[in-house]
Amino acid sequence: MASEFVHVSVLRDELVGGLGIKSGGHYLDVTLGGGGHTEAILQALPDVRVTGVDRDGMAIAAASERLKEFANRLTIVRSNFAEFQPMQQKFDGIIADLGVSSAQFDQGDRGFSFRLDAPLDMRMDQRQKLSAAEIVNRYDEKALADIFYEYGEERLSRKIAKKIVEKRPITTTKELEEIVFYTYHPKARKGRLHPATKVFQALRIAVNGELDALKDLLEKAPQWLNPGGKIGIISFHSLEDRIVKNTFRGHDLLRVLTKKPITATDAEIDQNPRARSAKLRFAELKEIEEQE
């Protein structure tokens, strides 16, 4: 239900401030989520418009309810942002918050977190067929190891993949969490990071095609900007941040505005611990003479 979808937007002030919201502007939020960032943009000035994109039906329902007072200035599209087509529309700013929402983590039946026992799912768009259970139970040992190493930077990827194949079928988050946990040496199970964190991250990325979608977005989005338009991306792990940083630096149409990423203040982290790993980078569409 929409009322169950609660998400605290990270770096909200920094993201909106960096966009330099202008009167009459039209902005694109490709990760609408619960609507927090879009709400801040719409509140900035009474005549700005936002197009919000999300593939999660629950998120769209929640955002629609939260932002109903702005309905005449808000257009919501259900789509994966990599597949979004603005047609001839141009925007004065584009934003993306790449984190999984608090609601997705905290709702057990979505299967994103090992802290809640639930079916292995992890689909952001529940219309798609591929789920975490499909990958865990059908992919061969090498394919699993590659996913854990590439998307989770998991050093025990091969051992974990071997153990998963031995223990199949695996249907719940708890079953998978225990397999990973006991693959680690007892002394390594007590670190700050839970042993299953990287495997769950890797599976989520694989299920939702997150890195490929991000690359597609970063390649296309600059062409959707008006002159002087800015793009701001919030990432939450090194794989995403590396892609954003390198694409911003290498894109012919963009000028980097943040040499170092913007991070959350201590005060925000105290209120929302999930903000600790957030990194925000900005780039701006170059002037035409700079592009030549």
N, C-alpha and C positions, 0 to 999 in steps of 0.2 A: 504493500500500500504506500501511497505517496507520503502519508503522514509518518511512516517509519523511516523515510529516507532523510537522514539528518547528516549534513556534512559541513565542516568548518573550513572555509576557503583560506589557504595559506597565502602569505605575502600580498594580501588584498590591496592594502594602501600603496605598496611599492609597485604593484602591477598597474594599477589604475593611474598612479602618478607618472609612471614612465611612459604611458601612452600619450600623455598631453592632450586629454580630451578637449575637443573643440566644438563650438556651437554648430549644430546642424550635422555633426559627424555621424557616420554609419560604421559600426564596429562588428567584428566577427569573433564570436567565442566558439571555437571548434570543440571544446570540452565543457559543455554547459553544466553537467553535473547537477548539483542542487541549486544552482543559479546564483551563488554568492558573488562571483566576479562580475557577472552580467548585471546583477542588482547594483553593484557599486558604480558601474559605468552609467547606468540609466539614472542613478541618483545624482551624478555629477552635474548634469545640465538638463533642463527640461525639454530640450528639443533634439537630444541624441537618440539614435536608433541602434538596435542590436539584432543581429541574426545569430541565434544559438543553435549549435549542432551537437547531438549526442546519439549514441546507438543504444543506450540503455533505456528501455521503456519506463522503468521505475523512476529513473532520474528525470525524464521528460515530464512525467506526471507531477513529480514534486516541484520542479522548477516552474511549471505552468501555474500551480497553486500559489507558490511563493511570489511570483511576479505578475499576478493577475492585474494589479493596479497599473502596470505598464503595458498591458496587452496591445494598446494601439501603437506602441513603439517597439514591439518585440515580435520577431518571426522565429518560430522554432521548427527545426528540420530534424527528423530522425534519420541518421546516417552515420556510418563510419567516416571520420573526417578525411581519410585517404580517398574516399569515393565521392566526397562532396563536390558538387559542380555549381559554382555561383553564376554560371552563364556570363552575361556581360557586366554583372555587378562588380563594383570596386569598393574597397573599404579604406577607412582612415586609420584603422588599426586592427590587428589580428592577435588573439591570445589563445594559449593552450596551457592547461594544467594537466600534466601527464600522470598525476598520481591516481591510484585507485581510491575512490571515495571512502570515507569512514563508514558509510552505510553499506557499501559492498563488502567491506571487511567484517563488519559487525553483524551482518545478517547471515546466520549459519547456513541457510539453504543455498546460498550462492557459492559456497565452497572455496572462497578465496583464502581463508585463514585456517591454519592448523590449530588455532586456539579454540575453535568450535568444531565439534564433531558433526560432519555433514557429508552429503554425497560429493564426490569429486566432480566439480563443474567448472567454475572459473570463467564462464562465458559472460562477457560484458553485454553482448547482444544475444539474448536467449533464443533468437530465431535461428541462429547458426547451428550446424550439426556437430562440429568438432568441439569436444569438451576435454577437460583434463583426464577424465576416466578413459576416454578413447585413446589418448596418447599413452598413458601409463600402462594400459592393458594390451595394446595392439602394436605399438612401435617396438622394433627390435632393440637389442641391448646397445648396439653402437649408436643408433639414432637417439636413444634416451641419454646416453653419456654425452653426446654432442650438444644436445639441448641444455643439459645441466652445466656444461663447461662454458658454452658460448654465451648463454643468456643469464646464467647465475654465477659465473666465474667460480664454480664449485670445484675445489681441488680433488675431492673424492668422487668425482663424477662417474668413473668407471666402476668403482666398488659399489656405489649406490645403485647404478643401473643393473649390475649383475644381481644384486640382492632383490631388487624389484621384480626382475624376471623370474627369479626363484620363488617368490612369494605370491605371484599372481594367481587368481584375480584379486585386485585391490579396488575397493569401491568407495571408501570413505577417507576423509582428510586425516582422521586419527590413525587409520591403518598405515597410511603413507608416512605420516609424521613419525610413527614409532619405528618404521623400517629405517628411515634416515637417521634418526636419533641413535639407534643401536649399531649403526654402521660406524659411527664415530667412536674413537677410543674414549674410555670413561673419563680420562682427564680433560678431553676436548669438549665434553658435553656441558661444561660448567661456565663457558665463556659468556660474554655480554650478549652475543648474537646466538639465538637458538639454532642448533644444527640444521633444522629443516628450512630456515628462512630462504636460503639461496635456491634450493630446489623448488619451493613454492613460487618464488619470483620467476624462475626460469619457465616453469610450466604456464604461468599466467601470461607471460610474454609470448610464448609459443602458441597458446590457444587463441589469443586475440591478435596475433600478427603485429604486435605493438611497434617493434623497431622498424619494420618495413613500412608501416603506416606513417610513422614519424618521418622517415626519409622522403616518402612521397609528398607529405604535407610541406616539408621544408623546401622541396624543389619547386612546388607549384605556387605556394602562398605568396611569394614576392610579386608574382604577376597579377595578384588580386588587389594590390595596394594602390591607392591614389598617391600622387607625388607627395613626398614627406611622410607617408604612412609608416607606422612602426609595427613590428612584430615582437611579441614577448612570450617566451616559453619558460614554464616552470617544470623542471625535471627533478627526479627523486633518487636516481642512482647513476653511477658513473657511465654506464653504457649509453643512456639517454643524453646525459650532459655532454659527453664526448661528441656524439652525433650533432647536437645543436651547435656546439662551439665550432667544430670543423666546418659545418655547412655554412654557418654565418660568415666565417672567415673566407671561405672559398667561393661563395656565390657571387656571380658577376653583378647582380642587381642590388646587393645589400652592402651597407656600411655598418660595421659593428659599433654599438654604443656602450657596451659593457666589457671592458677588458677582463675584469674579474666578475664572477657571478654575484648577484645580490642574494644575501642569505637572511634568514629570520633573526629578529632581535631576541635577546634573552627573555624579554617580557612575553613575546609571542610564543616562544618555545615552552615557557612555564604554563601558559594557558592551553597550548596545543602541541604536545610532544612530537606529533607527526610532522611538524614544521621543521624539525631539526635537520633533516636531510634535504630540504628543498633548496634548489638553486634556480635563480631567475636570470635569464639573459635577454638583452634587447638588441635588435638591429633595425635599421631604417632604410627605406627605399632610396637609392642614390638618385641624384638629379640626372636628367637625360645626358648632359654633357659628360658626367662622370662614368656613365655606362659605356660610352663609346671608346 
